[in-house]
């Protein structure tokens, strides 16, 4: 079976694509005509070792701008990825069309409505599980002093539950696409905190007191900064950590580090040596070549503008003038120092 995968990868690599696998999920990337032809040959080679490819278990996606009659002819019996409800029925958009996209490592990729719809479903799942935990550990349910349900619920909120949405905040292509999701997480966490404390924070606390929720504990806050606020820093942190390894680059010691997915399309997007030592203006190529059309470029612009404006509102003049601070770097160097 490994020979079939190796041949599949080689065929796509020759045309600027690639095959990659994570656990039991396999992803093929490439020009549609070559991708589907290579996939057909892959199925033939699997059959030689007694395995049968199941097109119904696969799915495909292409940006709406390139979705045409040729695309449907090429994909054959491989279904397009669409968003479905809990009963397995397609969810339709305002135009009556299915919401198209696909999943990679549980991250939705596709139309904005596909991404938003998936995040709504994920928010519902997170909220239901959190509410079940809050009901189980409600201090009003366990009144015996030897059962520390209040402390257990608080520790779960502080150290675990408030971060449940962070994986998606880090990997969704733009932070404005996660705003509703993050806000929903925050509302649910606030409800759990109120259950834990036994008070209605919304009505009984002053604005000043509620603002202290977001402060770190070392500054006499409660350490609940909120997903809607953290989504910007999560996004730029995720971008820096996940994009750099894609491209082949040189480190400070002159070593060449092979990129995990060094494709011509990715090279064209970010530039050949953008992340090689010494790193200088790593986002310049992305921002100048595709700033107005690329979601990732838009996301970086949104994020860095928001973080810098927020910083300027609260920072001292000394901090504002300190060019060694990460937050004071220009947008082309966002997240790098």
C-alpha positions in Angstrom: 0.0 0.0 0.0 2.9 2.4 0.7 4.0 2.0 -2.9 0.6 3.2 -4.1 0.8 6.3 -1.8 4.4 7.0 -2.9 3.5 6.8 -6.6 0.4 9.0 -5.9 2.6 11.6 -4.3 5.2 11.5 -7.1 2.6 12.0 -9.8 1.2 15.1 -8.0 4.6 16.4 -7.1 5.6 16.5 -10.8 2.7 18.9 -11.5 3.1 21.1 -8.5 0.9 19.2 -6.1 1.4 16.8 -3.2 -0.2 14.1 -1.1 0.0 14.4 2.7 -1.5 12.3 5.5 -2.3 12.8 9.1 -3.2 9.7 11.1 -5.9 8.1 8.9 -6.8 11.1 6.8 -5.1 11.6 3.4 -5.1 14.9 1.4 -4.3 15.3 -2.2 -3.5 18.8 -3.6 -3.0 19.7 -7.2 -4.4 21.0 -10.5 -7.8 19.3 -11.0 -7.0 17.5 -14.2 -3.8 15.9 -12.8 -5.2 15.4 -9.3 -8.2 13.3 -10.3 -6.2 11.3 -12.9 -3.6 10.5 -10.2 -6.4 9.5 -7.8 -7.8 7.1 -10.4 -4.4 5.5 -10.8 -4.0 5.4 -7.1 -7.3 3.4 -6.8 -6.0 1.0 -9.5 -2.8 0.4 -7.6 -4.6 -0.1 -4.3 -6.7 -2.9 -6.0 -3.5 -4.8 -6.8 -3.0 -5.4 -3.0 -6.6 -6.3 -2.4 -7.9 -2.9 -1.3 -10.8 -1.0 -2.8 -11.0 2.8 -2.9 -14.4 4.2 -1.8 -15.2 7.4 -3.6 -18.2 8.0 -1.4 -15.8 8.3 1.6 -13.8 11.0 -0.2 -14.7 14.6 -0.9 -13.3 17.4 -3.0 -13.3 21.2 -3.0 -12.2 24.0 -5.3 -12.7 27.7 -4.9 -16.0 29.0 -6.3 -14.1 31.1 -8.9 -12.8 27.8 -10.5 -15.9 25.7 -10.1 -17.2 25.0 -13.6 -18.4 22.2 -15.9 -14.8 20.9 -16.4 -14.6 20.5 -12.6 -17.7 18.3 -12.4 -16.5 16.2 -15.3 -13.1 15.7 -13.7 -14.3 14.8 -10.2 -16.5 12.1 -11.5 -18.1 10.2 -8.7 -16.2 11.9 -5.9 -18.7 14.1 -4.1 -18.1 17.8 -3.3 -17.6 18.6 0.4 -20.7 20.3 1.8 -21.9 21.2 5.3 -24.6 18.8 6.7 -26.9 19.0 9.7 -27.1 16.4 12.5 -29.3 14.2 10.4 -26.8 14.2 7.5 -28.9 16.5 5.3 -27.3 19.3 3.3 -27.5 22.8 4.8 -28.4 25.3 2.1 -27.4 28.9 1.8 -29.6 31.9 1.1 -29.3 31.1 -2.6 -30.6 27.6 -2.1 -27.1 26.1 -2.8 -25.2 23.8 -0.4 -22.5 25.3 1.6 -19.3 24.0 0.0 -16.0 23.3 1.6 -13.9 20.5 3.1 -12.1 19.7 6.4 -8.4 19.4 7.1 -7.5 18.2 10.6 -11.0 19.4 11.8 -10.5 22.8 10.4 -13.1 24.0 7.9 -11.8 25.3 4.5 -14.1 26.7 1.9 -16.8 29.3 1.5 -17.2 31.7 4.4 -20.7 30.4 4.9 -19.3 26.9 5.1 -16.8 27.9 7.7 -19.3 29.9 9.7 -21.8 27.1 9.6 -19.3 24.6 10.9 -18.3 26.9 13.7 -21.9 27.3 14.7 -22.2 23.5 15.0 -18.9 23.3 16.9 -20.1 26.1 19.3 -23.3 24.2 19.9 -21.3 21.0 20.8 -18.9 22.9 23.1 -21.8 24.7 24.8 -23.8 21.5 25.4 -20.8 19.8 27.0 -19.9 22.8 29.1 -23.5 23.1 30.3 -23.5 19.4 31.3 -20.3 20.0 33.3 -21.8 23.0 35.0 -25.0 21.1 35.9 -23.0 18.2 37.4 -20.7 20.5 39.4 -23.3 23.1 40.4 -22.4 24.1 44.0 -26.1 24.2 44.8 -26.4 20.6 44.0 -23.6 19.5 46.3 -24.0 21.2 49.7 -21.7 19.0 51.8 -18.5 20.9 52.7 -16.3 17.9 51.9 -17.4 18.0 48.3 -15.5 20.9 46.7 -17.7 21.2 43.6 -17.3 25.0 43.5 -13.5 24.7 43.4 -13.5 21.9 40.9 -15.8 23.8 38.5 -13.7 27.0 38.8 -10.5 25.1 38.1 -12.0 23.5 35.0 -13.2 26.9 33.8 -9.9 28.6 34.5 -7.5 26.0 33.2 -9.4 24.1 30.5 -12.9 25.1 29.4 -12.3 28.7 28.5 -9.7 27.5 25.9 -11.9 25.0 24.1 -12.2 27.1 21.0 -8.6 28.2 20.7 -7.7 25.5 18.1 -10.1 27.0 15.7 -9.2 30.6 16.6 -5.6 29.7 15.6 -6.3 28.0 12.3 -9.3 29.6 10.7 -8.0 31.8 7.9 -9.3 35.2 9.2 -10.1 36.4 12.7 -13.3 38.2 11.6 -14.6 34.8 10.5 -14.4 33.5 14.1 -15.9 36.5 15.9 -19.4 35.0 16.4 -17.9 31.7 17.5 -15.6 33.3 20.0 -18.3 35.5 21.4 -20.5 32.5 21.9 -17.7 30.8 23.8 -17.3 33.8 26.1 -21.1 34.0 26.8 -21.1 30.3 27.8 -18.0 30.7 30.0 -19.6 33.7 31.7 -22.7 31.7 32.4 -20.6 28.9 34.0 -18.7 31.4 36.1 -22.0 32.7 37.4 -23.1 29.2 38.3 -19.8 28.7 40.0 -20.0 31.9 42.1 -23.8 31.9 42.6 -24.3 35.5 41.5 -25.5 37.2 38.3 -22.3 39.0 37.2 -24.2 40.9 34.4 -26.6 42.6 36.8 -24.9 42.7 40.2 -21.3 43.7 39.2 -20.2 47.2 38.1 -18.5 47.6 34.7 -15.2 48.1 36.6 -15.5 44.8 38.4 -16.5 42.9 35.2 -13.5 44.3 33.4 -11.3 42.8 36.0 -12.4 39.3 34.9 -10.0 39.6 32.0 -7.0 40.6 34.0 -4.3 38.0 34.9 -4.5 36.6 38.4 -1.1 38.1 39.2 -2.8 41.5 38.6 -5.7 40.6 40.9 -7.9 39.7 38.0 -9.6 36.3 37.3 -7.6 35.2 34.3 -10.6 35.1 32.0 -9.5 37.2 29.1 -12.1 36.0 26.7 -11.9 34.2 23.3 -13.2 37.2 21.4 -10.2 39.3 22.6 -7.7 36.5 22.3 -8.6 35.5 18.8 -6.3 38.1 17.3 -3.2 37.0 19.1 -4.2 33.3 18.6 -4.5 34.0 14.9 -1.1 35.6 14.4 0.6 33.1 16.7 -0.9 30.2 14.7 0.1 31.8 11.4 3.7 32.2 12.4 3.9 28.7 13.9 2.2 26.9 11.0 3.2 28.7 7.9 7.0 28.8 8.4 7.4 25.0 8.3 5.7 24.8 5.0 8.6 26.3 3.0 12.2 25.1 2.7 14.4 27.6 4.5 17.9 28.2 5.9 18.4 28.6 9.6 21.0 30.7 11.5 23.6 27.9 11.3 23.4 27.7 7.5 21.4 24.4 7.6 18.7 23.8 5.1 15.3 22.8 6.6 13.1 21.0 4.2 9.6 22.4 4.0 6.7 20.2 4.8 4.6 21.4 1.8 6.9 23.4 -0.4 4.7 23.7 -3.5 5.0 26.3 -6.3 1.6 27.8 -5.3 2.8 28.3 -1.7 6.1 29.6 -2.9 4.3 32.1 -5.1 2.1 33.2 -2.2 4.8 33.8 0.4 8.0 34.3 -1.6 11.0 31.9 -1.9 13.2 33.1 1.0 10.7 34.9 3.1 11.4 32.8 6.2 15.1 32.1 5.7 17.7 33.5 8.1 18.0 36.4 8.6 14.2 36.9 8.6 13.3 40.4 7.4 9.8 41.5 6.4 8.5 37.9 6.1 5.0 38.9 5.1 6.1 41.5 2.5 5.6 39.3 -0.5 2.2 38.1 0.7 1.0 41.6 1.5 2.2 43.3 -1.7 1.2 40.5 -4.1 -2.2 39.5 -2.8 -3.2 41.9 -0.1 -6.7 42.8 -1.5 -7.7 39.3 -2.6 -6.1 36.8 -0.2 -7.9 35.9 3.0 -4.7 35.3 4.9 -3.2 38.6 4.0 -6.5 40.3 5.1 -6.4 38.4 8.3 -2.9 39.5 9.1 -3.8 43.1 8.3 -6.9 43.0 10.5 -5.0 41.3 13.4 -2.0 43.6 13.4 -4.0 46.7 13.1 -6.3 45.7 16.0 -3.4 44.7 18.3 -1.4 47.8 17.6 -4.4 50.2 18.1 -5.3 48.4 21.3 -1.7 48.7 22.5 -1.5 52.4 21.6 -4.6 53.1 23.7 -3.1 51.8 27.0 0.7 51.9 26.6 3.0 54.4 28.1 5.0 56.7 25.8 8.2 54.8 26.7 6.5 51.5 25.6 5.2 53.1 22.4 8.7 54.3 21.5 10.4 51.0 22.3 11.0 49.5 18.8 12.3 46.2 20.4 8.8 45.3 21.4 7.1 42.7 19.2 3.9 44.8 19.0 5.7 47.8 17.6 6.9 45.9 14.5 5.6 47.0 11.1 2.8 44.8 9.5 5.3 43.1 7.2 7.0 41.8 10.3 3.9 41.0 12.3 4.6 38.3 14.8 8.3 38.3 14.2 11.0 40.1 16.3 
